[in-house]
């Protein structure tokens, strides 16, 4: 049995310098998101990673999040289909291991007000997730 470390609330940053970010326009069904990626400055955790390693993950240190997970777009498409084909009253949406937060950002852009983003890496939440939340939601 392995216990999870306690969660920590990551507050909204006061200022974000968009000049260091690269962004991608991602289209999911008929919805578009602007997803930012700080590829130059977000890898502080990975400075000591051997460049010859096959994977950039470091167990219990860096568990992913700086790369956009291809399946996050598939998951967002599935969520659109799931929500549109059912009569559901959702009050909260929880995205586990959000990284860039594509499914959660889509939910915000669709008008869901209570979306919770979680990730193992605090640095990912600060440098990747928040910028995408702020750029894709008017109500944050």
One Martini backbone bead per residue (centre of mass of N, CA, C, O) as a GRO file, in nm:
protein
  140
    1UNK     BB    1   0.095   0.037   0.024
    2UNK     BB    2   0.038   0.369  -0.102
    3UNK     BB    3   0.071   0.693  -0.021
    4UNK     BB    4  -0.040   0.998  -0.067
    5UNK     BB    5   0.032   1.302  -0.102
    6UNK     BB    6  -0.047   1.592  -0.016
    7UNK     BB    7  -0.232   1.844  -0.104
    8UNK     BB    8  -0.198   2.148  -0.309
    9UNK     BB    9  -0.263   2.475  -0.351
   10UNK     BB   10  -0.257   2.651  -0.660
   11UNK     BB   11  -0.220   2.961  -0.729
   12UNK     BB   12  -0.276   3.221  -0.906
   13UNK     BB   13  -0.098   3.398  -1.101
   14UNK     BB   14  -0.012   3.732  -1.133
   15UNK     BB   15   0.205   3.681  -1.371
   16UNK     BB   16   0.240   3.638  -1.733
   17UNK     BB   17   0.483   3.551  -1.978
   18UNK     BB   18   0.404   3.496  -2.312
   19UNK     BB   19   0.691   3.505  -2.457
   20UNK     BB   20   0.779   3.198  -2.349
   21UNK     BB   21   0.547   3.093  -2.526
   22UNK     BB   22   0.390   2.836  -2.692
   23UNK     BB   23   0.123   2.796  -2.930
   24UNK     BB   24  -0.188   2.611  -2.980
   25UNK     BB   25  -0.435   2.526  -3.200
   26UNK     BB   26  -0.714   2.346  -3.082
   27UNK     BB   27  -0.940   2.108  -3.227
   28UNK     BB   28  -1.267   2.013  -3.086
   29UNK     BB   29  -1.452   1.968  -3.300
   30UNK     BB   30  -1.614   2.292  -3.262
   31UNK     BB   31  -1.368   2.350  -3.073
   32UNK     BB   32  -1.142   2.592  -2.929
   33UNK     BB   33  -0.794   2.603  -2.829
   34UNK     BB   34  -0.538   2.763  -2.635
   35UNK     BB   35  -0.217   2.612  -2.610
   36UNK     BB   36   0.035   2.631  -2.378
   37UNK     BB   37   0.411   2.611  -2.399
   38UNK     BB   38   0.700   2.597  -2.178
   39UNK     BB   39   0.976   2.463  -2.315
   40UNK     BB   40   1.223   2.634  -2.181
   41UNK     BB   41   1.123   2.674  -1.850
   42UNK     BB   42   0.979   2.391  -1.734
   43UNK     BB   43   1.259   2.196  -1.700
   44UNK     BB   44   1.395   2.209  -1.413
   45UNK     BB   45   1.354   1.911  -1.314
   46UNK     BB   46   1.529   1.801  -1.588
   47UNK     BB   47   1.835   1.888  -1.584
   48UNK     BB   48   1.949   1.584  -1.483
   49UNK     BB   49   1.874   1.446  -1.736
   50UNK     BB   50   1.950   1.207  -1.943
   51UNK     BB   51   1.960   1.242  -2.288
   52UNK     BB   52   1.969   0.908  -2.339
   53UNK     BB   53   1.708   0.860  -2.249
   54UNK     BB   54   1.400   0.729  -2.332
   55UNK     BB   55   1.284   0.881  -2.081
   56UNK     BB   56   1.160   1.170  -1.880
   57UNK     BB   57   1.106   1.007  -1.636
   58UNK     BB   58   1.090   1.043  -1.266
   59UNK     BB   59   1.041   0.875  -1.009
   60UNK     BB   60   0.895   1.088  -0.769
   61UNK     BB   61   0.949   1.366  -0.946
   62UNK     BB   62   0.873   1.309  -1.266
   63UNK     BB   63   0.535   1.234  -1.419
   64UNK     BB   64   0.477   1.451  -1.608
   65UNK     BB   65   0.315   1.732  -1.830
   66UNK     BB   66   0.493   1.891  -2.058
   67UNK     BB   67   0.351   1.708  -2.243
   68UNK     BB   68   0.132   1.652  -2.487
   69UNK     BB   69  -0.127   1.443  -2.472
   70UNK     BB   70  -0.286   1.295  -2.722
   71UNK     BB   71  -0.533   1.169  -2.554
   72UNK     BB   72  -0.660   1.438  -2.450
   73UNK     BB   73  -0.822   1.486  -2.709
   74UNK     BB   74  -0.985   1.226  -2.703
   75UNK     BB   75  -1.113   1.281  -2.427
   76UNK     BB   76  -1.256   1.543  -2.507
   77UNK     BB   77  -1.431   1.417  -2.727
   78UNK     BB   78  -1.574   1.216  -2.545
   79UNK     BB   79  -1.700   1.426  -2.353
   80UNK     BB   80  -1.879   1.560  -2.558
   81UNK     BB   81  -2.044   1.309  -2.629
   82UNK     BB   82  -2.135   1.235  -2.343
   83UNK     BB   83  -2.278   1.511  -2.270
   84UNK     BB   84  -2.472   1.528  -2.533
   85UNK     BB   85  -2.612   1.221  -2.474
   86UNK     BB   86  -2.700   1.345  -2.190
   87UNK     BB   87  -2.888   1.391  -1.884
   88UNK     BB   88  -2.674   1.603  -1.710
   89UNK     BB   89  -2.585   1.722  -1.374
   90UNK     BB   90  -2.300   1.895  -1.338
   91UNK     BB   91  -2.093   2.037  -1.073
   92UNK     BB   92  -1.828   1.858  -1.126
   93UNK     BB   93  -1.482   1.852  -1.240
   94UNK     BB   94  -1.220   1.598  -1.269
   95UNK     BB   95  -0.867   1.621  -1.332
   96UNK     BB   96  -0.636   1.373  -1.373
   97UNK     BB   97  -0.342   1.443  -1.473
   98UNK     BB   98  -0.350   1.721  -1.659
   99UNK     BB   99  -0.127   1.913  -1.721
  100UNK     BB  100  -0.256   2.117  -1.961
  101UNK     BB  101  -0.584   2.074  -1.949
  102UNK     BB  102  -0.776   2.013  -2.191
  103UNK     BB  103  -1.046   1.898  -2.080
  104UNK     BB  104  -1.089   2.125  -1.866
  105UNK     BB  105  -1.082   2.366  -2.064
  106UNK     BB  106  -1.324   2.276  -2.224
  107UNK     BB  107  -1.525   2.287  -1.992
  108UNK     BB  108  -1.493   2.589  -1.943
  109UNK     BB  109  -1.573   2.677  -2.239
  110UNK     BB  110  -1.870   2.534  -2.192
  111UNK     BB  111  -1.947   2.648  -1.873
  112UNK     BB  112  -1.798   2.520  -1.656
  113UNK     BB  113  -1.725   2.624  -1.313
  114UNK     BB  114  -1.627   2.332  -1.170
  115UNK     BB  115  -1.289   2.280  -1.206
  116UNK     BB  116  -1.050   2.024  -1.135
  117UNK     BB  117  -0.699   2.033  -1.108
  118UNK     BB  118  -0.450   1.766  -1.138
  119UNK     BB  119  -0.105   1.703  -1.020
  120UNK     BB  120   0.199   1.586  -0.922
  121UNK     BB  121   0.321   1.855  -1.046
  122UNK     BB  122   0.362   2.173  -0.949
  123UNK     BB  123   0.512   2.292  -1.197
  124UNK     BB  124   0.293   2.224  -1.402
  125UNK     BB  125   0.066   2.393  -1.279
  126UNK     BB  126   0.221   2.669  -1.295
  127UNK     BB  127   0.341   2.644  -1.618
  128UNK     BB  128   0.075   2.509  -1.771
  129UNK     BB  129  -0.215   2.509  -1.658
  130UNK     BB  130  -0.282   2.808  -1.590
  131UNK     BB  131  -0.248   2.935  -1.872
  132UNK     BB  132  -0.484   2.763  -1.995
  133UNK     BB  133  -0.708   2.853  -1.817
  134UNK     BB  134  -0.685   3.164  -1.873
  135UNK     BB  135  -0.709   3.134  -2.201
  136UNK     BB  136  -1.009   2.951  -2.177
  137UNK     BB  137  -1.131   3.159  -1.958
  138UNK     BB  138  -1.359   3.413  -1.826
  139UNK     BB  139  -1.420   3.298  -1.501
  140UNK     BB  140  -1.122   3.326  -1.329
   0.00000   0.00000   0.00000
